[in-house]
Amino acid sequence: MLALIEARLAQNDYLAGSMFTAADIMSVFSLTTMRLFHPVDLATYPNILEYLQRIGRRAGYQRAMTKGDPDLTQMLT
């Protein structure tokens, strides 16, 4: 799955293309918070890591994390 996401993000800024969509909202949990429960090293997936940084810079993501779980360490790297 990670290899497929990595390949997709090599061609696009977001999972469904150049625009942020529900596909990104639904997938970001698996690439971030879920790693607290099932650790995965993303070091070999540079496009995923860049994608997570792009998501993390979004004002909406920052607001949601502040409201939803302000004490959670964000897994964007």
N, C-alpha and C positions, 0 to 999 in steps of 0.2 A: 504494500500500500504506500509506504513512504517513497519508494522509488517512482511510483506513478505520480504522486503529488510533486515530487522533485522535478520530474520531467515536464509536467504541466506548467510549473512555475518558472521553468527555464524559458518558456515561450510567452508567458503572460504575467501581468502584475498580480492578478487575482485568479481564483480557481475557475471562474466562469468567463474570464477574458480580461479586458482592461478596466472593468468597473467592479467595485465592491458590491457583492450581492449576498443573498441569504445563504448561498453555498459557503461563503467565508465564515459567516456567523455560526453556521452549524458545524463547521470543521475545526474552528480554532480551539475549541475545548479539548479535542483529541490530541492536538499538537502542543497544548500548554498544560492546563491543569491536570489532565489525565496522567501526565508524566510524573506527578507526585505519587500516584498509586502504582503505576507501572513504568519505572524509569526506562527511558530510551535516550541514547546518545545521538544527537542530531548533528554532530561534528562533520559527518560525511555528506550532509545535505545542505550545502550553502544557499540554495534557492529557497528552501524552507526557512532557514534562519533569517534570511533577508526579508522574506514575506512576514514572518512574525514581528520583526522590527517595524515594518511598514504598518502592520495592524496595530501594534502597540503605540504608534505615534498618533493614531486617530483619536480625536477628541471624544468621540462616542465610546470607544473602547475604554478610555481612561475614566470617563464618567461611570460607565457600567461597573467597572472593577471597584471603584471607590464606593459605590452604592451597594453592590452585591457582596463583596468580601474585602473590605479595606485592609485587613491584616494578612491577606494571602500574598505570598511572594510570587510575583508573576514569572512564569517560565517562558520568557521570550528569547532566551539565548540557549 
